[in-house]
Amino acid sequence: MARVALIMGSVYGAAQELSNTVQQALHDAGHTTVYNSSALVTDIHDVDACLVITSTTGQGDLPSNLESFYFSARDTMPMQQQKPFGVIALGDSSYPTFCGAGEKMEELFYELQGIAPVPMLKIDACETLEPETKALPWLKDWMKSLPTV
Ligand SMILES: Cc1cc2nc3c(=O)[nH]c(=O)nc-3n(C[C@H](O)[C@H](O)[C@H](O)COP(=O)(O)O)c2cc1C
């Protein structure tokens, strides 16, 4: 079983609510989580995998509760040594910078030398009212990359 860091960014609560649901699903599958309302770089120091769930704000910007994590990680580069990561990005396709924060986090984890076993999931608020309907099947697939013992 794996220890998973949940890295959450949310402004109005949708990504936070989804993170709570995903945390429960991870626990139901027997995994443990490290999950803070404002992620810390130390959250990813001693885990088997990282899962980012973030909305986008402004014009392709990170939610403010994720900024400190993002800039600290850029400064300190906590290398992931081929550990699996995943990104679930909430956004709205009426913005030209659709899921921009998710893209930034994906780029960061690639630079940290993580590996993405499944491509980033982008959930468009214009077409999906209940993000978990998309996120939970994606999560099931993503969890296949986690250690099971
Ligand atoms: C002020 C504002 C700016 C936004 N900017 C973007 C954006 O640049 N790109 C995008 O894909 N979505 C954008 N969105 C849409 C949100 O990311 C989307 O509604 C998301 O589901 C909100 O999740 P949250 O409640 O966790 O913050 C914006 C929404 C608001 C209200």
The ligand as an ORCA input file, in Angstrom:
! r2SCAN-3c Opt
* xyz 0 1
  C     -11.985     34.723    -11.268
  C     -11.882     33.366    -11.921
  C     -10.835     33.123    -12.777
  C     -10.706     31.871    -13.419
  N      -9.684     31.645    -14.296
  C      -9.591     30.464    -14.947
  C      -8.552     30.216    -15.890
  O      -7.683     31.056    -16.169
  N      -8.506     28.999    -16.497
  C      -9.417     28.021    -16.236
  O      -9.334     26.947    -16.819
  N     -10.420     28.226    -15.321
  C     -10.526     29.408    -14.690
  N     -11.533     29.611    -13.784
  C     -12.502     28.519    -13.518
  C     -12.219     27.711    -12.239
  O     -10.915     27.128    -12.280
  C     -13.268     26.608    -12.125
  O     -14.543     27.202    -11.986
  C     -13.005     25.657    -10.980
  O     -13.956     24.616    -11.010
  C     -13.083     26.367     -9.636
  O     -12.646     25.470     -8.630
  P     -12.469     25.947     -7.088
  O     -13.877     26.141     -6.553
  O     -11.775     24.830     -6.421
  O     -11.663     27.198     -7.085
  C     -11.670     30.859    -13.162
  C     -12.737     31.124    -12.276
  C     -12.853     32.355    -11.669
  C     -14.028     32.626    -10.759
*
